[in-house]
Amino acid sequence: MESSSIPSGGSTRREATRQKLYEAAVTLIAEQGFSATTVDEIAERAGVAKGTVYYNFASKSVLFEELLRHGVGLLTASLREAAEQTARDGGSKVDALDAMIRAGLGFIARYPAFTQLYVAELWRTNRTWQSTLMVVRQQVNAVVEDVLRDGVAGGEFSDEIDIRLTAAALVGMVLVVALDWQSFQPERSLDDVHAAMSRLLQGRVSGHRG
């Protein structure tokens, strides 16, 4: 998570330190797993004293929970901004979903290690931060749900769609496709991957012409 994502204002020195710790933790945990990663390693990778870690976070688990909140918060904000910008430009709700897909792909391309961790944690149910994970997951899905709900209300989408499942499917599609892109097809551009997903979103994969 790059320092450019730190909001302005407030205690900038502490924010910068926490940013270093987020970056160190996400890299190490992605490399070797949560259990194998020690606070000493996080401090060393971040270039700070071990006590600095505990000054900012009560424990390694708390650091990881805050990392989840921080990263998913950035993803949620990018999706919301994409939807709002589409609305300001007079676009449709399908356009908003398409813009959100691109924003999601862009986020994942920028923060692949965090995304890998987030997806991995979604499959685990025995972590102490499970309740936090469910909260941040719903934050992301809720942004998509709002667009779908507005689309149904405006007659753009069928009122028979299951909004919660459809939102989860769209978010899941972006996460899985982006990880496949980053891991197995890195030579493809963001524009290329987005175009393929855009065609899928708009129902233009069958080859039939309306």
Beta strands, then each sheet from edge to edge (+ up, - down):
end
